[in-house]
Amino acid sequence: MMDWISQNSPAITALTSVCTLFVWLFYAQLLYLNFRRQRQPKIIINRGFGRTLQARCVISNMSPEPIFIEHIVAILHTDQGTLSKDMIDFEASPDERDEASRLIETTRQGPMLSGSYNHIGTFQDIIGRILRFHGLPSDDFQSVDGRTLQSIELRVIAVYGSEDSPVGAARTFELTMGESGEALVPTRLVTRRYASRPRRHRVRQWIRDLDE
């Protein structure tokens, strides 16, 4: 055995070096994936203070760096198509708009620090704004102008850290009627993130749709 090892020592040494290289490459890949996962933006869209339409739509930045929110789009899905509205600006009367002296009083656009959160109003307010924007009555949230409301989708478009390409997040809540009244039920357990390169193309399409 020792003679065989002695005779084939160059080959054994080369094989050992190759195996060691693969082990180091494997650990390097794990470290890279873990680093990349920790550096990716993570925006969470959730409901707060209940499960009814009076619940607030809460947006949290769980990314390791700040984000700059550019758009918050609400899309109302009905049995007759979709209705959408950019919620980035506050709804205010002309007098209130003239009196607003600070940018924070007129728009939600701006930076959000890591670990911070904010809300954009109740889901009932959001639905009401969408319906008023499209000239539809907003006193009945189950049936409006012959439409049946099915779900509401929230999309956040933001710029992460020093990156130029926008990232996004989206989550949909079904509108259901139970024994205790109307309720919001998320269709997914977690917020869908749009941070990879193919999904960022989708976010850019969201922005183009806003300009149409």
MDTraj code that builds the backbone (N, CA, C; nanometers):
import mdtraj as md
import numpy as np

residues = "MET MET ASP TRP ILE SER GLN ASN SER PRO ALA ILE THR ALA LEU THR SER VAL CYS THR LEU PHE VAL TRP LEU PHE TYR ALA GLN LEU LEU TYR LEU ASN PHE ARG ARG GLN ARG GLN PRO LYS ILE ILE ILE ASN ARG GLY PHE GLY ARG THR LEU GLN ALA ARG CYS VAL ILE SER ASN MET SER PRO GLU PRO ILE PHE ILE GLU HIS ILE VAL ALA ILE LEU HIS THR ASP GLN GLY THR LEU SER LYS ASP MET ILE ASP PHE GLU ALA SER PRO ASP GLU ARG ASP GLU ALA SER ARG LEU ILE GLU THR THR ARG GLN GLY PRO MET LEU SER GLY SER TYR ASN HIS ILE GLY THR PHE GLN ASP ILE ILE GLY ARG ILE LEU ARG PHE HIS GLY LEU PRO SER ASP ASP PHE GLN SER VAL ASP GLY ARG THR LEU GLN SER ILE GLU LEU ARG VAL ILE ALA VAL TYR GLY SER GLU ASP SER PRO VAL GLY ALA ALA ARG THR PHE GLU LEU THR MET GLY GLU SER GLY GLU ALA LEU VAL PRO THR ARG LEU VAL THR ARG ARG TYR ALA SER ARG PRO ARG ARG HIS ARG VAL ARG GLN TRP ILE ARG ASP LEU ASP GLU".split()
xyz = np.array([
    [0.0824, -0.1208, 0.0000],
    [0.0000, 0.0000, 0.0000],
    [0.0855, 0.1253, 0.0000],
    [0.1882, 0.1218, 0.0874],
    [0.2756, 0.2379, 0.0947],
    [0.3533, 0.2565, -0.0343],
    [0.3890, 0.1441, -0.0970],
    [0.4608, 0.1548, -0.2248],
    [0.3715, 0.2168, -0.3314],
    [0.2411, 0.1758, -0.3306],
    [0.1490, 0.2306, -0.4315],
    [0.1302, 0.3798, -0.4109],
    [0.1180, 0.4207, -0.2839],
    [0.1030, 0.5627, -0.2541],
    [0.2265, 0.6399, -0.2968],
    [0.3444, 0.5814, -0.2704],
    [0.4692, 0.6479, -0.3078],
    [0.4812, 0.6635, -0.4580],
    [0.4382, 0.5603, -0.5298],
    [0.4491, 0.5646, -0.6761],
    [0.3484, 0.6627, -0.7376],
    [0.2342, 0.6793, -0.6725],
    [0.1295, 0.7648, -0.7294],
    [0.1111, 0.8950, -0.6520],
    [0.2123, 0.9317, -0.5781],
    [0.2014, 1.0531, -0.4965],
    [0.1739, 1.1793, -0.5783],
    [0.2332, 1.1978, -0.6966],
    [0.2006, 1.3197, -0.7740],
    [0.0525, 1.3265, -0.8107],
    [-0.0026, 1.2108, -0.8522],
    [-0.1437, 1.2094, -0.8898],
    [-0.2330, 1.2329, -0.7683],
    [-0.1966, 1.1724, -0.6554],
    [-0.2749, 1.1904, -0.5328],
    [-0.2694, 1.3357, -0.4869],
    [-0.1525, 1.3964, -0.4968],
    [-0.1383, 1.5370, -0.4576],
    [-0.2230, 1.6280, -0.5458],
    [-0.2203, 1.5990, -0.6763],
    [-0.3004, 1.6797, -0.7686],
    [-0.4498, 1.6638, -0.7402],
    [-0.4950, 1.5401, -0.7143],
    [-0.6353, 1.5161, -0.6849],
    [-0.6769, 1.5843, -0.5553],
    [-0.5884, 1.5792, -0.4548],
    [-0.6183, 1.6455, -0.3283],
    [-0.6311, 1.7965, -0.3468],
    [-0.5444, 1.8532, -0.4293],
    [-0.5508, 1.9974, -0.4552],
    [-0.6809, 2.0358, -0.5250],
    [-0.7223, 1.9522, -0.6215],
    [-0.8469, 1.9803, -0.6926],
    [-0.9657, 1.9725, -0.5968],
    [-0.9683, 1.8693, -0.5107],
    [-1.0779, 1.8556, -0.4136],
    [-1.0798, 1.9735, -0.3168],
    [-0.9622, 2.0175, -0.2721],
    [-0.9546, 2.1326, -0.1819],
    [-1.0074, 2.2589, -0.2499],
    [-0.9728, 2.2739, -0.3788],
    [-1.0215, 2.3894, -0.4543],
    [-1.1733, 2.3896, -0.4622],
    [-1.2324, 2.2723, -0.4891],
    [-1.3783, 2.2645, -0.4971],
    [-1.4433, 2.2954, -0.3631],
    [-1.3806, 2.2503, -0.2536],
    [-1.4352, 2.2802, -0.1207],
    [-1.4330, 2.4299, -0.0952],
    [-1.3208, 2.4973, -0.1285],
    [-1.3116, 2.6410, -0.1087],
    [-1.4113, 2.7164, -0.1972],
    [-1.4283, 2.6681, -0.3217],
    [-1.5258, 2.7310, -0.4101],
    [-1.6679, 2.7163, -0.3554],
    [-1.6960, 2.5991, -0.2959],
    [-1.8275, 2.5760, -0.2385],
    [-1.8538, 2.6726, -0.1231],
    [-1.7572, 2.6873, -0.0330],
    [-1.7746, 2.7787, 0.0799],
    [-1.7787, 2.9244, 0.0345],
    [-1.6985, 2.9561, -0.0678],
    [-1.7023, 3.0924, -0.1205],
    [-1.8392, 3.1246, -0.1804],
    [-1.8998, 3.0260, -0.2479],
    [-2.0327, 3.0457, -0.3038],
    [-2.1366, 3.0664, -0.1934],
    [-2.1253, 2.9888, -0.0859],
    [-2.2166, 3.0058, 0.0270],
    [-2.2034, 3.1444, 0.0891],
    [-2.0781, 3.1901, 0.1066],
    [-2.0561, 3.3221, 0.1644],
    [-2.1113, 3.4318, 0.0741],
    [-2.0916, 3.4148, -0.0571],
    [-2.1418, 3.5148, -0.1516],
    [-2.2941, 3.5206, -0.1502],
    [-2.3583, 3.4021, -0.1514],
    [-2.5046, 3.3992, -0.1506],
    [-2.5604, 3.4591, -0.0219],
    [-2.4941, 3.4314, 0.0906],
    [-2.5396, 3.4873, 0.2174],
    [-2.5219, 3.6396, 0.2195],
    [-2.4084, 3.6873, 0.1672],
    [-2.3842, 3.8314, 0.1592],
    [-2.4856, 3.8978, 0.0668],
    [-2.5128, 3.8344, -0.0471],
    [-2.6076, 3.8911, -0.1424],
    [-2.7486, 3.8949, -0.0834],
    [-2.7849, 3.7891, -0.0095],
    [-2.9172, 3.7857, 0.0510],
    [-2.9321, 3.8965, 0.1545],
    [-2.8269, 3.9206, 0.2324],
    [-2.8330, 4.0236, 0.3349],
    [-2.8351, 4.1647, 0.2756],
    [-2.7803, 4.1812, 0.1557],
    [-2.7739, 4.3140, 0.0956],
    [-2.8948, 4.3455, 0.0089],
    [-2.9808, 4.2471, -0.0175],
    [-3.0953, 4.2723, -0.1043],
    [-3.2002, 4.3565, -0.0331],
    [-3.2694, 4.4417, -0.1087],
    [-3.3768, 4.5210, -0.0477],
    [-3.4932, 4.4317, -0.0064],
    [-3.5571, 4.4679, 0.1025],
    [-3.6720, 4.3924, 0.1520],
    [-3.7774, 4.4906, 0.2007],
    [-3.8821, 4.5050, 0.1220],
    [-3.9942, 4.5934, 0.1539],
    [-4.1151, 4.5057, 0.1876],
    [-4.1781, 4.5333, 0.2991],
    [-4.2910, 4.4526, 0.3446],
    [-4.4181, 4.5371, 0.3409],
    [-4.5215, 4.4815, 0.2809],
    [-4.6539, 4.5438, 0.2774],
    [-4.7474, 4.4584, 0.3617],
    [-4.8105, 4.5190, 0.4583],
    [-4.8945, 4.4418, 0.5490],
    [-5.0143, 4.5249, 0.5942],
    [-5.1071, 4.4597, 0.6615],
    [-5.2204, 4.5278, 0.7219],
    [-5.1929, 4.5422, 0.8706],
    [-5.2374, 4.6490, 0.9294],
    [-5.2164, 4.6710, 1.0716],
    [-5.3437, 4.7169, 1.1398],
    [-5.3561, 4.6875, 1.2672],
    [-5.4719, 4.7279, 1.3474],
    [-5.6010, 4.6638, 1.2965],
    [-5.5976, 4.5338, 1.2741],
    [-5.7191, 4.4629, 1.2372],
    [-5.7117, 4.3953, 1.1023],
    [-5.8221, 4.3298, 1.0678],
    [-5.8316, 4.2569, 0.9418],
    [-5.9451, 4.3079, 0.8548],
    [-6.0133, 4.4116, 0.8978],
    [-6.1240, 4.4658, 0.8205],
    [-6.0737, 4.5774, 0.7294],
    [-6.1670, 4.6426, 0.6611],
    [-6.1299, 4.7544, 0.5751],
    [-6.0799, 4.8740, 0.6546],
    [-6.1016, 4.8736, 0.7851],
    [-6.0501, 4.9808, 0.8696],
    [-5.9034, 4.9587, 0.9068],
    [-5.8475, 4.8439, 0.8691],
    [-5.7058, 4.8181, 0.8949],
    [-5.6203, 4.9125, 0.8129],
    [-5.5057, 4.9493, 0.8673],
    [-5.4146, 5.0391, 0.7970],
    [-5.3187, 4.9599, 0.7080],
    [-5.2873, 5.0174, 0.5945],
    [-5.1886, 4.9572, 0.5043],
    [-5.0506, 5.0037, 0.5483],
    [-4.9712, 4.9119, 0.6014],
    [-4.8410, 4.9445, 0.6602],
    [-4.7296, 4.9015, 0.5648],
    [-4.6362, 4.9925, 0.5412],
    [-4.5195, 4.9645, 0.4567],
    [-4.3949, 4.9743, 0.5438],
    [-4.3129, 4.8701, 0.5424],
    [-4.1929, 4.8645, 0.6254],
    [-4.0703, 4.8437, 0.5370],
    [-3.9616, 4.9073, 0.5742],
    [-3.8338, 4.8886, 0.5067],
    [-3.7435, 4.8036, 0.5949],
    [-3.7338, 4.6751, 0.5627],
    [-3.6490, 4.5835, 0.6380],
    [-3.5163, 4.5591, 0.5668],
    [-3.4824, 4.6473, 0.4744],
    [-3.3546, 4.6385, 0.4032],
    [-3.2417, 4.6861, 0.4942],
    [-3.1179, 4.6421, 0.4680],
    [-3.0056, 4.6909, 0.5488],
    [-2.9698, 4.8363, 0.5218],
    [-3.0222, 4.8951, 0.4137],
    [-2.9957, 5.0343, 0.3802],
    [-3.1272, 5.1084, 0.3564],
    [-3.1244, 5.2413, 0.3582],
    [-3.2468, 5.3170, 0.3302],
    [-3.2944, 5.2967, 0.1872],
    [-3.4215, 5.3225, 0.1657],
    [-3.4794, 5.3226, 0.0323],
    [-3.5436, 5.4583, 0.0077],
    [-3.5607, 5.4923, -0.1197],
    [-3.6311, 5.6148, -0.1568],
    [-3.7592, 5.5730, -0.2279],
    [-3.8716, 5.6008, -0.1669],
    [-4.0006, 5.5615, -0.2246],
    [-4.0390, 5.6601, -0.3345],
    [-4.0645, 5.6068, -0.4546],
    [-4.1045, 5.6899, -0.5676],
    [-4.2547, 5.6840, -0.5937],
    [-4.3127, 5.5642, -0.5845],
    [-4.4557, 5.5492, -0.6119],
    [-4.5141, 5.4433, -0.5189],
    [-4.6401, 5.4634, -0.4810],
    [-4.7189, 5.3622, -0.4106],
    [-4.8492, 5.3501, -0.4885],
    [-4.8635, 5.2411, -0.5600],
    [-4.9762, 5.2234, -0.6512],
    [-5.0756, 5.1248, -0.5910],
    [-5.2013, 5.1638, -0.5890],
    [-5.3087, 5.0753, -0.5439],
    [-5.3929, 5.0360, -0.6644],
    [-5.4176, 4.9065, -0.6777],
    [-5.4936, 4.8533, -0.7914],
    [-5.6127, 4.7761, -0.7368],
    [-5.7305, 4.8175, -0.7759],
    [-5.8537, 4.7536, -0.7317],
    [-5.9003, 4.6576, -0.8410],
    [-5.9063, 4.5300, -0.8084],
    [-5.9497, 4.4280, -0.9039],
    [-6.0998, 4.4040, -0.8863],
    [-6.1743, 4.4140, -0.9960],
    [-6.3191, 4.3920, -0.9943],
    [-6.3544, 4.2884, -1.1000],
    [-6.4821, 4.2514, -1.1029],
    [-6.5263, 4.1556, -1.2044],
    [-6.5380, 4.2198, -1.3421],
    [-6.5151, 4.3513, -1.3492],
    [-6.5197, 4.4211, -1.4769],
    [-6.3864, 4.4881, -1.5103],
    [-6.2782, 4.4343, -1.4592],
    [-6.1468, 4.4900, -1.4882],
    [-6.0832, 4.5506, -1.3647],
    [-5.9790, 4.6297, -1.3871],
    [-5.9028, 4.6881, -1.2768],
    [-5.9117, 4.8400, -1.2779],
    [-5.8989, 4.8976, -1.1590],
    [-5.8938, 5.0423, -1.1409],
    [-5.7707, 5.0724, -1.0574],
    [-5.6918, 5.1705, -1.0975],
    [-5.5665, 5.1973, -1.0266],
    [-5.5520, 5.3449, -0.9943],
    [-5.4666, 5.3719, -0.8961],
    [-5.4401, 5.5104, -0.8532],
    [-5.3059, 5.5138, -0.7832],
    [-5.2236, 5.6139, -0.8170],
    [-5.0971, 5.6357, -0.7476],
    [-5.1272, 5.7074, -0.6163],
    [-5.0898, 5.6456, -0.5051],
    [-5.1225, 5.6984, -0.3728],
    [-5.0077, 5.7785, -0.3128],
    [-4.9095, 5.8162, -0.3917],
    [-4.7891, 5.8779, -0.3360],
    [-4.8186, 6.0157, -0.2768],
    [-4.9167, 6.0871, -0.3299],
    [-4.9502, 6.2201, -0.2786],
    [-5.0722, 6.2119, -0.1880],
    [-5.0750, 6.2970, -0.0868],
    [-5.1899, 6.3034, 0.0024],
    [-5.3085, 6.3649, -0.0709],
    [-5.4270, 6.3214, -0.0328],
    [-5.5487, 6.3794, -0.0877],
    [-5.5852, 6.5010, -0.0038],
    [-5.5921, 6.6162, -0.0666],
    [-5.6192, 6.7393, 0.0077],
    [-5.6986, 6.8343, -0.0799],
    [-5.7729, 6.9213, -0.0139],
    [-5.8479, 7.0237, -0.0853],
    [-5.7520, 7.1325, -0.1335],
    [-5.7931, 7.2182, -0.2286],
    [-5.7045, 7.3249, -0.2756],
    [-5.6559, 7.4164, -0.1638],
    [-5.7437, 7.4458, -0.0658],
    [-5.7029, 7.5322, 0.0451],
    [-5.5950, 7.4650, 0.1297],
    [-5.6150, 7.3369, 0.1599],
    [-5.5154, 7.2643, 0.2384],
    [-5.3853, 7.2512, 0.1609],
    [-5.3954, 7.2380, 0.0288],
    [-5.2760, 7.2253, -0.0533],
    [-5.1959, 7.3551, -0.0516],
    [-5.2641, 7.4669, -0.0495],
    [-5.1950, 7.5958, -0.0455],
    [-5.1293, 7.6189, 0.0897],
    [-5.1922, 7.5680, 0.1968],
    [-5.1398, 7.5906, 0.3307],
    [-5.0229, 7.4987, 0.3637],
    [-5.0092, 7.3885, 0.2908],
    [-4.9014, 7.2944, 0.3197],
    [-4.7674, 7.3562, 0.2824],
    [-4.6845, 7.3801, 0.3813],
    [-4.5570, 7.4462, 0.3574],
    [-4.4405, 7.3493, 0.3501],
    [-4.4595, 7.2285, 0.3979],
    [-4.3513, 7.1317, 0.3973],
    [-4.3843, 7.0177, 0.3026],
    [-4.2789, 6.9622, 0.2408],
    [-4.2988, 6.8535, 0.1457],
    [-4.3615, 6.7324, 0.2120],
    [-4.3271, 6.7086, 0.3380],
    [-4.3786, 6.5921, 0.4097],
    [-4.5292, 6.6008, 0.4300],
    [-4.5852, 6.7218, 0.4163],
    [-4.7286, 6.7398, 0.4350],
    [-4.8075, 6.7151, 0.3071],
    [-4.7405, 6.6980, 0.1953],
    [-4.8092, 6.6835, 0.0677],
    [-4.7825, 6.5512, -0.0026],
    [-4.6740, 6.4823, 0.0296],
    [-4.6396, 6.3610, -0.0434],
    [-4.5714, 6.2591, 0.0476],
    [-4.5878, 6.1328, 0.0119],
    [-4.5185, 6.0235, 0.0804],
    [-4.3878, 5.9897, 0.0104],
    [-4.3592, 6.0568, -0.0990],
    [-4.2347, 6.0316, -0.1705],
    [-4.1171, 6.0804, -0.0878],
    [-4.0149, 5.9979, -0.0781],
    [-3.8987, 6.0366, -0.0003],
    [-3.8286, 5.9172, 0.0599],
    [-3.7234, 5.9413, 0.1358],
    [-3.6439, 5.8313, 0.1914],
    [-3.7136, 5.7641, 0.3094],
    [-3.6885, 5.6351, 0.3235],
    [-3.7353, 5.5584, 0.4383],
    [-3.6161, 5.4832, 0.4952],
    [-3.5849, 5.5095, 0.6203],
    [-3.4674, 5.4502, 0.6826],
    [-3.4845, 5.3010, 0.7046],
    [-3.3729, 5.2337, 0.7181],
    [-3.3746, 5.0903, 0.7462],
    [-3.4430, 5.0646, 0.8801],
    [-3.5355, 4.9686, 0.8818],
    [-3.6067, 4.9347, 1.0039],
    [-3.7249, 5.0241, 1.0355],
    [-3.7545, 5.1209, 0.9500],
    [-3.8663, 5.2112, 0.9752],
    [-3.9915, 5.1639, 0.9008],
    [-4.1050, 5.2208, 0.9386],
    [-4.2313, 5.1854, 0.8748],
    [-4.3234, 5.3061, 0.8760],
    [-4.4261, 5.2985, 0.7918],
    [-4.5258, 5.4049, 0.7826],
    [-4.6537, 5.3445, 0.7271],
    [-4.7625, 5.4154, 0.7364],
    [-4.8873, 5.3665, 0.6783],
    [-4.9429, 5.4722, 0.5844],
    [-5.0226, 5.4261, 0.4874],
    [-5.0770, 5.5153, 0.3855],
    [-5.2278, 5.5303, 0.4018],
    [-5.2770, 5.5035, 0.5218],
    [-5.4195, 5.5153, 0.5477],
    [-5.4861, 5.3799, 0.5589],
    [-5.6152, 5.3805, 0.5834],
    [-5.6895, 5.2557, 0.5922],
    [-5.7193, 5.2028, 0.4521],
    [-5.7468, 5.0742, 0.4441],
    [-5.7817, 5.0155, 0.3147],
    [-5.9129, 5.0739, 0.2629],
    [-6.0014, 5.1092, 0.3521],
    [-6.1262, 5.1716, 0.3107],
    [-6.1001, 5.3081, 0.2470],
    [-6.0089, 5.3868, 0.3045],
    [-5.9722, 5.5155, 0.2454],
    [-5.9073, 5.4972, 0.1086],
    [-5.8213, 5.3960, 0.0985],
    [-5.7521, 5.3706, -0.0286],
    [-5.8523, 5.3345, -0.1371],
    [-5.9451, 5.2444, -0.1040],
    [-6.0472, 5.2057, -0.2016],
    [-6.1326, 5.3264, -0.2402],
    [-6.1684, 5.4068, -0.1401],
    [-6.2475, 5.5261, -0.1691],
    [-6.1767, 5.6222, -0.2629],
    [-6.0467, 5.6421, -0.2446],
    [-5.9707, 5.7319, -0.3318],
    [-5.9673, 5.6797, -0.4754],
    [-5.9503, 5.5479, -0.4906],
    [-5.9478, 5.4893, -0.6252],
    [-6.0812, 5.5125, -0.6949],
    [-6.1900, 5.4859, -0.6230],
    [-6.3229, 5.4997, -0.6831],
    [-6.3538, 5.6451, -0.7171],
    [-6.3188, 5.7372, -0.6290],
    [-6.3428, 5.8789, -0.6581],
    [-6.2588, 5.9256, -0.7758],
    [-6.1370, 5.8761, -0.7864],
    [-6.0501, 5.9141, -0.8974],
    [-6.1097, 5.8723, -1.0318],
    [-6.1815, 5.7599, -1.0315],
    [-6.2424, 5.7109, -1.1551],
    [-6.3890, 5.7515, -1.1676],
    [-6.4330, 5.8419, -1.0793],
    [-6.5678, 5.8939, -1.0902],
    [-6.6771, 5.7953, -1.0552],
    [-6.6489, 5.7019, -0.9646],
    [-6.7471, 5.6022, -0.9247],
    [-6.7935, 5.6288, -0.7822],
    [-6.9176, 5.5969, -0.7502],
    [-6.9656, 5.6147, -0.6122],
    [-6.8879, 5.5245, -0.5175],
    [-6.8682, 5.5723, -0.3963],
    [-6.7810, 5.5011, -0.3030],
    [-6.8473, 5.4730, -0.1694],
    [-6.9801, 5.4617, -0.1685],
    [-7.0478, 5.4380, -0.0414],
    [-7.0694, 5.2897, -0.0136],
    [-7.0494, 5.2044, -0.1117],
    [-7.0691, 5.0612, -0.0948],
    [-6.9446, 4.9907, -0.1447],
    [-6.8707, 4.9271, -0.0555],
    [-6.7426, 4.8689, -0.0937],
    [-6.7539, 4.7256, -0.1438],
    [-6.8740, 4.6737, -0.1527],
    [-6.8918, 4.5421, -0.2121],
    [-6.9401, 4.5517, -0.3565],
    [-7.0200, 4.6514, -0.3864],
    [-7.0718, 4.6655, -0.5213],
    [-7.0744, 4.8131, -0.5575],
    [-7.0042, 4.8497, -0.6622],
    [-6.9942, 4.9894, -0.7025],
    [-7.0267, 4.9995, -0.8515],
    [-7.1357, 5.0726, -0.8817],
    [-7.1736, 5.0941, -1.0208],
    [-7.1855, 4.9611, -1.0956],
    [-7.2402, 4.8597, -1.0290],
    [-7.2566, 4.7295, -1.0913],
    [-7.1336, 4.6422, -1.0855],
    [-7.0252, 4.6927, -1.0295],
    [-6.9009, 4.6147, -1.0198],
    [-6.8956, 4.5439, -0.8851],
    [-6.8346, 4.4274, -0.8853],
    [-6.8093, 4.3559, -0.7614],
    [-6.6600, 4.3644, -0.7301],
    [-6.6271, 4.4205, -0.6150],
    [-6.4873, 4.4343, -0.5756],
    [-6.4352, 4.2988, -0.5299],
    [-6.3194, 4.2590, -0.5843],
    [-6.2658, 4.1271, -0.5551],
    [-6.1400, 4.1326, -0.4685],
    [-6.0478, 4.2201, -0.5021],
    [-5.9223, 4.2281, -0.4264],
    [-5.8570, 4.3625, -0.4501],
    [-5.7624, 4.3953, -0.3644],
    [-5.6845, 4.5173, -0.3804],
    [-5.5362, 4.4820, -0.3743],
    [-5.4623, 4.5328, -0.4702],
    [-5.3181, 4.5062, -0.4808],
    [-5.2412, 4.6349, -0.4533],
    [-5.1385, 4.6256, -0.3699],
    [-5.0522, 4.7396, -0.3396],
    [-4.9141, 4.7141, -0.3985],
    [-4.8623, 4.8143, -0.4682],
    [-4.7277, 4.8066, -0.5259],
    [-4.6442, 4.9234, -0.4760],
    [-4.5231, 4.8936, -0.4347],
    [-4.4288, 4.9967, -0.3922],
    [-4.3128, 4.9978, -0.4904],
    [-4.2820, 5.1152, -0.5440],
    [-4.1683, 5.1332, -0.6350],
    [-4.0677, 5.2230, -0.5648],
    [-3.9442, 5.1753, -0.5526],
    [-3.8441, 5.2484, -0.4746],
    [-3.7061, 5.2329, -0.5376],
    [-3.6156, 5.3178, -0.4937],
    [-3.4732, 5.3088, -0.5299],
    [-3.3984, 5.2688, -0.4047],
    [-3.3135, 5.1672, -0.4180],
    [-3.2458, 5.1111, -0.3016],
    [-3.1005, 5.1570, -0.2959],
    [-3.0637, 5.2182, -0.1825],
    [-2.9242, 5.2569, -0.1602],
    [-2.8699, 5.3432, -0.2726],
    [-2.7528, 5.3047, -0.3214],
    [-2.6874, 5.3800, -0.4284],
    [-2.7207, 5.3259, -0.5668],
    [-2.8117, 5.2290, -0.5758],
    [-2.8473, 5.1719, -0.7048],
    [-2.9332, 5.2685, -0.7843],
    [-2.9233, 5.2581, -0.9159],
    [-3.0027, 5.3432, -1.0039],
    [-3.1311, 5.2743, -1.0494],
    [-3.1272, 5.1424, -1.0639],
    [-3.2426, 5.0683, -1.1134],
    [-3.3466, 5.0536, -1.0025],
    [-3.4727, 5.0827, -1.0305],
    [-3.5753, 5.0743, -0.9254],
    [-3.6051, 4.9302, -0.8865],
    [-3.6462, 4.9124, -0.7622],
    [-3.6913, 4.7829, -0.7120],
    [-3.8384, 4.7968, -0.6740],
    [-3.9027, 4.6845, -0.6492],
    [-4.0442, 4.6910, -0.6179],
    [-4.0875, 4.5850, -0.5191],
    [-4.2085, 4.6012, -0.4708],
    [-4.2721, 4.5041, -0.3822],
    [-4.4213, 4.5094, -0.4097],
    [-4.4878, 4.3955, -0.3966],
    [-4.6310, 4.3903, -0.4245],
    [-4.6971, 4.2863, -0.3352],
    [-4.8204, 4.3155, -0.2975],
    [-4.8992, 4.2198, -0.2202],
    [-5.0469, 4.2457, -0.2466],
    [-5.1226, 4.1373, -0.2560],
    [-5.2650, 4.1451, -0.2873],
    [-5.3469, 4.0939, -0.1694],
    [-5.4563, 4.1631, -0.1417],
    [-5.5484, 4.1249, -0.0349],
    [-5.6872, 4.1039, -0.0956],
    [-5.7435, 3.9872, -0.0721],
    [-5.8783, 3.9601, -0.1189],
    [-5.9806, 4.0272, -0.0277],
    [-6.0881, 4.0776, -0.0881],
    [-6.1984, 4.1369, -0.0136],
    [-6.3061, 4.0311, 0.0035],
    [-6.3263, 3.9861, 0.1246],
    [-6.4223, 3.8800, 0.1519],
    [-6.5287, 3.9297, 0.2491],
    [-6.6412, 3.8628, 0.2486],
    [-6.7503, 3.8957, 0.3392],
    [-6.7733, 3.7776, 0.4325],
    [-6.7540, 3.7991, 0.5613],
    [-6.7751, 3.6955, 0.6601],
    [-6.8900, 3.7299, 0.7526],
    [-6.9042, 3.6509, 0.8570],
    [-7.0131, 3.6728, 0.9523],
    [-6.9966, 3.8062, 1.0251],
    [-6.8709, 3.8459, 1.0474],
    [-6.8450, 3.9711, 1.1198],
    [-6.8312, 4.0912, 1.0272],
    [-6.8545, 4.0701, 0.8977],
    [-6.8456, 4.1806, 0.8022],
    [-6.7339, 4.1592, 0.7012],
    [-6.6921, 4.2692, 0.6384],
    [-6.5887, 4.2627, 0.5361],
    [-6.4531, 4.2361, 0.5988],
    [-6.3705, 4.1599, 0.5273],
    [-6.2392, 4.1239, 0.5790],
    [-6.1367, 4.1258, 0.4661],
    [-6.0112, 4.1479, 0.5042],
    [-5.8984, 4.1472, 0.4110],
    [-5.8184, 4.0208, 0.4342],
    [-5.7984, 3.9429, 0.3292],
    [-5.7228, 3.8177, 0.3399],
    [-5.6083, 3.8226, 0.2390],
    [-5.4815, 3.8219, 0.2837],
    [-5.3700, 3.8241, 0.1881],
    [-5.3652, 3.6962, 0.1062],
    [-5.3355, 3.7095, -0.0217],
    [-5.3288, 3.5924, -0.1094],
    [-5.1970, 3.5176, -0.0957],
    [-5.0947, 3.5837, -0.0391],
    [-4.9647, 3.5214, -0.0147],
    [-4.9231, 3.5484, 0.1290],
    [-4.8427, 3.4555, 0.1852],
    [-4.7973, 3.4721, 0.3221],
    [-4.6992, 3.5877, 0.3358],
    [-4.6230, 3.6148, 0.2297],
    [-4.5209, 3.7196, 0.2354],
    [-4.5367, 3.8127, 0.1162],
    [-4.4736, 3.9280, 0.1270],
    [-4.4728, 4.0252, 0.0178],
    [-4.3824, 3.9759, -0.0948],
    [-4.4309, 3.9875, -0.2174],
    [-4.3488, 3.9485, -0.3324],
    [-4.2474, 4.0592, -0.3613],
    [-4.1203, 4.0206, -0.3682],
    [-4.0139, 4.1177, -0.3937],
    [-3.9761, 4.1181, -0.5417],
    [-3.9446, 4.2369, -0.5907],
    [-3.9007, 4.2548, -0.7292],
    [-3.7637, 4.3211, -0.7260],
    [-3.6617, 4.2386, -0.6958],
    [-3.5262, 4.2912, -0.6822],
    [-3.4278, 4.2281, -0.7795],
    [-3.4608, 4.1125, -0.8360],
    [-3.3714, 4.0499, -0.9321],
    [-3.3775, 4.1252, -1.0650],
    [-3.2814, 4.0978, -1.1511],
    [-3.2751, 4.1714, -1.2781],
    [-3.3996, 4.1506, -1.3642],
    [-3.4499, 4.0267, -1.3834],
    [-3.5719, 4.0120, -1.4639],
    [-3.6926, 4.0820, -1.4022],
    [-3.7033, 4.0786, -1.2692],
    [-3.8189, 4.1402, -1.2052],
    [-3.8095, 4.2919, -1.2047],
    [-3.6876, 4.3456, -1.2116],
    [-3.6751, 4.4918, -1.2191],
    [-3.7282, 4.5437, -1.3514],
    [-3.7216, 4.4625, -1.4559],
    [-3.7838, 4.5013, -1.5828],
    [-3.9340, 4.5171, -1.5642],
    [-3.9927, 4.4323, -1.4795],
    [-4.1354, 4.4419, -1.4501],
    [-4.1660, 4.5721, -1.3767],
    [-4.0780, 4.6119, -1.2856],
    [-4.0982, 4.7364, -1.2113],
    [-4.0924, 4.8553, -1.3065],
    [-3.9992, 4.8528, -1.3997],
    [-3.9916, 4.9624, -1.4967],
    [-4.1180, 4.9690, -1.5823],
    [-4.1801, 4.8534, -1.6086],
    [-4.3057, 4.8532, -1.6812],
    [-4.4164, 4.9163, -1.5979],
    [-4.4120, 4.8938, -1.4648],
    [-4.5092, 4.9602, -1.3768],
    [-4.4991, 5.1117, -1.3917],
    [-4.3735, 5.1609, -1.3958],
    [-4.3527, 5.3059, -1.4060],
    [-4.4048, 5.3575, -1.5400],
    [-4.3803, 5.2836, -1.6476],
    [-4.4296, 5.3252, -1.7784],
    [-4.5826, 5.3269, -1.7812],
    [-4.6448, 5.2313, -1.7122],
    [-4.7909, 5.2289, -1.7084],
    [-4.8467, 5.3529, -1.6367],
    [-4.7726, 5.4049, -1.5379],
    [-4.8183, 5.5245, -1.4683],
    [-4.8154, 5.6473, -1.5583],
    [-4.7222, 5.6487, -1.6530],
    [-4.7079, 5.7644, -1.7406],
    [-4.8095, 5.7632, -1.8561],
    [-4.8776, 5.6529, -1.8762],
    [-4.9726, 5.6441, -1.9880],
    [-5.1027, 5.7148, -1.9542],
])
top = md.Topology()
chain = top.add_chain()
for i, resn in enumerate(residues, 1):
    res = top.add_residue(resn, chain, resSeq=i)
    for name in ("N", "CA", "C"):
        top.add_atom(name, md.element.get_by_symbol(name[0]), res)
traj = md.Trajectory(xyz[None], top)
